Amino acid sequence: VREYVTDSLNNSFLATLNCAWNDHRTAMIMIRDILMYMDRVYVSGQKLEPVFNLGVILFRDNVVRYSSIRDHLRQTLLDMVAKERRGELIEK
């Protein structure tokens, strides 16, 4: 996933990142549903992080916080905020 997003840094970056996130979230929902009993019984009893939350953390740590993606995302979002403040239309 990281390589797929990294390859799109200069071309439709936000759309690619959003697509990767949606795919990951869908997969994590399916995994959460499969492991629901483990989450309810073992994870809560051991005071551990639920499976879905672990998936979100993994995406954050391995994709969003990857240096080139993080820096490009920060700059893209700051540019979008600046454009909106100037009254320009931005893609949402």
Sequence and secondary structure as in RCSB ss.txt:
>XXXX:A:sequence
VREYVTDSLNNSFLATLNCAWNDHRTAMIMIRDILMYMDRVYVSGQKLEPVFNLGVILFRDNVVRYSSIRDHLRQ
TLLDMVAKERRGELIEK
>XXXX:A:secstr
 HHHHHHTTTSSHHHHHHHHHHHHHHHHHHHHHHTHHHIIIIIHHTT   HHHHHHHHHIIIIITSHHHHHHHHH
HHHHHHHHHHTT     
